[in-house]
Amino acid sequence: MDKEYIKIDNNEIAIPAVLWGKSGHRLLIEVHGNCSGKEDTVIEMIAQTAVSAGYRAPSFDLPTHGERQGDNYECNPENCVSDLKAVYDYAETISSEISLFACSIGAYFSLLAYHDLDLEQSLFLSPIVNMERLIENMMKNNGISEERLNSEGRIQLPDGQALDINYYRYVKDNPVSFEWKSPTSILYGSKDDLSEWKEISGFSSRYKAPVTVLEGGEHFFHTDEQLRAFDSWAKEDLGGSAGYPSR
C-alpha cells in the first residue's frame, strides 16, 4: 500500500504522520490509542480498508508516542486537542469529506477536539468516553485519594502510568456532555477492563451510536480472532453496516 511520511505543523510543533494512499476524494483521519503509534496494527489495517474504499488516510503520533517519545511535549488533553485540530486543518487542504477512526484514549481526545465539526462518519474502537471515571478507577485501584493527588500534583504508578492533578482537573471540567453530530459506530470487547459497559451504553444511547460487541474481546484488540473481527467491522461499517450483533 502506498504511504508517504510527512510532518504536520502545529505552530512550532512538527507532528510525525503517515498519509496512506495516493488518491481518493474522501479522507479518514486515524487516531491511535495509548502505548501505540501511527503505524500500529489496527491503524494500518483500517488504512488498507479505507484506501480500498476510495479514501486517503492520515495517521499521526500523539505526544510522547512513536517518533515523539522523549519530546518535551506532554500527552495531556490540551496538547492532544491542539494537535488534533492541526491534523484536521491539514486534512481540509486535501478533502472536504472527512471521516474519523479513533481508538481508546484517541477517541476521547477526538471527542474533545472535533465535537463542533461536521465529520462524515466516525468509527471508535474500545473508546474512552468517560475519562474522569477511568482516572478515578486508577486512583481507587492504587489506593490514591483525590486529596493526596491534589497535594502531590503528580504520582507515578507501578505500571508506568502517572496520575496528574492538572490532567484530572481538565477532565473534570470538560466531560463528554456536548453535542456530537457525527454518525458514529463503536466496536467494543465484552471483557474490556478500561471502558465500562455502562459508560459505553450511555454514550451509545445519548448519541444514537450503535455498538458492536465482540464476546471475549478485550480493550486492546490484538489476537487473531479480535483482529479478524475488527477487520470485518471496519470493512462493513465503512460501507454503512456492522458485521456482528449489537449488545
Secondary structure, DSSP 8 states (H G I E B T S, - for coil): --EEEEEEEETTEEEEEEEE-S--SEEEEEE--TT--TT-HHHHHHHHHHHHTTEEEEEE--TTSGGGTT-SS--SHHHHHHHHHHHHHHHHTT-SEEEEEEETHHHHHHHHHHTTS--S-EEEES----HHHHHHHHHHHTT--HHHHHHHSEEE-TTS-EEEHHHHHHHHHS-S-S---S-EEEEEETT-SSS-HHHHHHHHHHHT--EEEETT--SS--SHHHHHHHHHHHHHHHTT--SS-B-
